[in-house]
């Protein structure tokens, strides 16, 4: 039985810029920042001599994002079905103020694909932004009636 989502893992090429983006723009907090190496991580990923920096970030609602930067086994290609390939389709984030978040993102050159669309049932305002390293972020604001 699944009890919830533990975290979303995102492999990035530039860990410092990714950390800046997730912490300073999207206001996640750093929960842990470590270098992982050894038999456990080698076996988990099916690779030899892995060295990966993992940074766990947490949102106000306790949602967790894990940034991974491989110091070994670096890849520039897009997703190819391995836990160390770059990226994923998108991360959906809840926000209290979609206009404010997209304004902060726009100040850094990350612009929404669309105007903030209201869902057909009128309950949500939603937009996609292509953000850091091409990651699509879906911003969702719950509207009060």
Backbone torsions as a table, in degrees:
resi	resn	phi	psi	omega
1	UNK	NA	132.9	176.8
2	UNK	-85.8	132.8	179.9
3	UNK	-108.1	-5.8	178.8
4	UNK	159.0	175.4	177.4
5	UNK	-91.6	125.0	-178.8
6	UNK	-75.1	-53.7	177.6
7	UNK	-165.1	168.6	172.6
8	UNK	-113.9	124.1	-178.9
9	UNK	-95.1	134.6	-179.6
10	UNK	-130.9	117.5	176.6
11	UNK	-83.2	128.6	-178.0
12	UNK	-125.7	153.5	177.6
13	UNK	-84.6	-41.2	-177.2
14	UNK	-112.1	94.4	-174.9
15	UNK	-66.1	-36.4	-179.1
16	UNK	-67.0	-44.9	178.6
17	UNK	-67.3	-37.9	178.2
18	UNK	-63.4	-44.1	179.1
19	UNK	-62.2	-44.0	177.1
20	UNK	-57.3	-45.8	-178.8
21	UNK	-63.4	-52.0	-175.8
22	UNK	-68.4	-34.5	-178.0
23	UNK	-85.7	-51.2	-173.0
24	UNK	-83.2	-30.8	-179.4
25	UNK	-91.9	-48.4	-175.2
26	UNK	-97.1	-1.8	171.9
27	UNK	63.5	33.2	169.4
28	UNK	-78.3	155.8	176.6
29	UNK	-108.9	145.6	178.0
30	UNK	-75.7	122.6	177.3
31	UNK	-94.0	-40.5	176.6
32	UNK	-155.5	154.8	179.3
33	UNK	-146.6	110.8	-175.0
34	UNK	-146.3	161.1	171.7
35	UNK	-100.5	128.3	178.7
36	UNK	-111.3	134.7	178.9
37	UNK	-156.5	162.7	176.4
38	UNK	114.1	-177.7	-174.2
39	UNK	-58.6	-42.0	-177.3
40	UNK	-58.8	-52.7	-177.1
41	UNK	-69.0	-35.9	175.6
42	UNK	-59.3	-49.0	-178.7
43	UNK	-66.2	-41.1	-179.5
44	UNK	-59.4	-42.0	-176.4
45	UNK	-93.9	-9.1	-178.5
46	UNK	69.1	35.2	-179.3
47	UNK	-130.0	167.7	174.9
48	UNK	-109.5	142.3	172.6
49	UNK	58.5	47.7	179.0
50	UNK	-75.7	138.2	167.5
51	UNK	-133.0	117.2	-177.4
52	UNK	-137.2	134.1	172.8
53	UNK	-90.0	127.4	177.5
54	UNK	-119.4	130.8	177.2
55	UNK	-123.5	117.7	176.7
56	UNK	-93.9	128.9	-178.6
57	UNK	-118.4	144.6	-177.3
58	UNK	-129.1	137.6	177.6
59	UNK	-89.6	172.0	-179.4
60	UNK	-58.2	-31.2	179.8
61	UNK	-89.6	10.6	178.3
62	UNK	78.1	8.0	172.5
63	UNK	-64.1	137.4	-175.3
64	UNK	-117.5	136.8	172.7
65	UNK	-115.7	139.1	175.6
66	UNK	-117.7	117.6	174.2
67	UNK	-90.6	133.5	178.8
68	UNK	-124.1	130.6	177.3
69	UNK	-127.3	111.2	-178.2
70	UNK	-81.5	118.3	176.2
71	UNK	-83.3	-21.6	169.8
72	UNK	-112.9	163.7	173.3
73	UNK	56.2	40.9	-179.9
74	UNK	-69.1	142.6	178.0
75	UNK	-137.6	139.4	176.7
76	UNK	-101.8	-11.6	-176.9
77	UNK	-75.9	168.3	178.7
78	UNK	-80.1	-176.0	-177.7
79	UNK	-47.9	128.4	174.7
80	UNK	-132.8	22.9	173.1
81	UNK	87.3	11.5	177.6
82	UNK	-113.4	156.9	-179.6
83	UNK	-69.8	-4.8	-179.9
84	UNK	-117.3	11.0	173.8
85	UNK	-83.0	159.3	-171.5
86	UNK	-78.0	135.0	164.5
87	UNK	84.3	-172.2	175.3
88	UNK	-166.6	179.4	-174.5
89	UNK	-71.8	-55.3	177.4
90	UNK	-165.4	163.1	173.2
91	UNK	-120.4	126.8	177.2
92	UNK	-96.3	128.0	-178.2
93	UNK	-121.7	133.8	173.3
94	UNK	-77.9	142.6	176.3
95	UNK	-140.4	151.9	175.7
96	UNK	-85.9	-20.6	-175.7
97	UNK	-147.2	89.9	-176.1
98	UNK	-62.5	-34.3	179.7
99	UNK	-64.7	-44.4	-179.8
100	UNK	-64.9	-43.9	-178.9
101	UNK	-65.5	-44.8	179.3
102	UNK	-67.2	-29.8	175.6
103	UNK	-64.7	-46.4	178.7
104	UNK	-62.5	-40.2	179.3
105	UNK	-67.7	-40.9	179.6
106	UNK	-62.6	-35.3	177.8
107	UNK	-60.7	-22.5	178.3
108	UNK	-100.4	5.3	177.8
109	UNK	92.0	12.6	178.1
110	UNK	-107.3	108.3	-172.3
111	UNK	-108.8	146.2	177.6
112	UNK	-61.9	146.7	174.1
113	UNK	-70.0	-29.4	-173.0
114	UNK	-141.9	164.5	171.6
115	UNK	-65.3	153.4	178.2
116	UNK	-59.8	104.3	-176.5
117	UNK	-84.8	140.8	174.1
118	UNK	-95.9	131.8	-179.2
119	UNK	-60.6	154.8	-178.2
120	UNK	-55.5	-30.8	180.0
121	UNK	-84.9	-2.0	177.5
122	UNK	75.2	11.3	-175.2
123	UNK	-92.8	-20.5	-174.2
124	UNK	-137.0	147.5	168.9
125	UNK	-110.7	129.8	-170.3
126	UNK	-137.0	145.5	168.3
127	UNK	-153.8	159.5	173.7
128	UNK	-108.1	141.8	174.8
129	UNK	-128.9	129.3	171.8
130	UNK	-84.3	114.0	-170.2
131	UNK	-110.6	-149.4	-175.3
132	UNK	-50.8	131.1	179.6
133	UNK	52.4	29.7	175.2
134	UNK	82.6	0.5	-179.5
135	UNK	-64.7	132.8	174.7
136	UNK	-85.5	127.2	176.0
137	UNK	-114.5	125.6	175.6
138	UNK	-98.3	120.0	177.8
139	UNK	-99.1	132.6	-176.6
140	UNK	-129.8	120.4	175.2
141	UNK	-111.0	124.6	176.6
142	UNK	-79.5	126.6	-178.6
143	UNK	-92.7	139.9	175.7
144	UNK	-91.4	145.2	-177.5
145	UNK	-98.7	NA	NA
